[in-house]
Amino acid sequence: MADKKSTKEAKQSPSQSLDQQLAAKRAELLVAQQGLGSTLQNPHRIKAIKKEIARILTQINAPKGDN
């Protein structure tokens, strides 16, 4: 459920620029990747964060490709 909620928040927060959202997601990914020892805490959450980062990067780079 948290995955869906954070995705909706990223889409609905116009107060943050895409660069700010990207920085926040990258920080979140870093925290998620730092597991206890050599085991990952939640590999599904890491995958979801990576997809969210890709979506944000797509939105950032979309105007550049419209030439």
For each residue, the residues with C-beta under 8 A, 3 or more apart:
1: 4 5
2: 5 6 45
3: 6 7 44 45 48
4: 1 7 8
5: 1 2 8 9
6: 2 3 9 10 52
7: 3 4 10 11 48 52
8: 4 5 11 12
9: 5 6 12 13
10: 6 7 13 21 25 52 55 56
11: 7 8
12: 8 9
13: 9 10 16 21
14:
15:
16: 13 20 21 24
17: 20 21
18: 21 22 56 59 60
19: 22 23 60
20: 16 17 23 24
21: 10 13 16 17 18 24 25 56
22: 18 19 25 26 53 56 57 60
23: 19 20 26 27
24: 16 20 21 27 28
25: 10 21 22 28 29 49 52 53 56
26: 22 23 29 30 53
27: 23 24 30 31
28: 24 25 31 32 49
29: 25 26 32 33 46 49 50 53
30: 26 27 33 34
31: 27 28 34
32: 28 29 41 42 45 46 49
33: 29 30 40 46
34: 30 31
35: 38 39 40 41
36: 39 41
37:
38: 35
39: 35 36
40: 33 35 43 46
41: 32 35 36 45
42: 32 45 46
43: 40 46 47
44: 3 47 48
45: 2 3 32 41 42 48 49
46: 29 32 33 40 42 43 49 50
47: 43 44 50 51
48: 3 7 44 45 51 52
49: 25 28 29 32 45 46 52 53
50: 29 46 47 53 54
51: 47 48 54 55
52: 6 7 10 25 48 49 55 56
53: 22 25 26 29 49 50 56 57
54: 50 51 57 58
55: 10 51 52 58 59
56: 10 18 21 22 25 52 53 59 60
57: 22 53 54 60 61
58: 54 55 61 62
59: 18 55 56 62
60: 18 19 22 56 57
61: 57 58 64 65
62: 58 59 65 66
63: 66
64: 61 67
65: 61 62
66: 62 63
67: 64
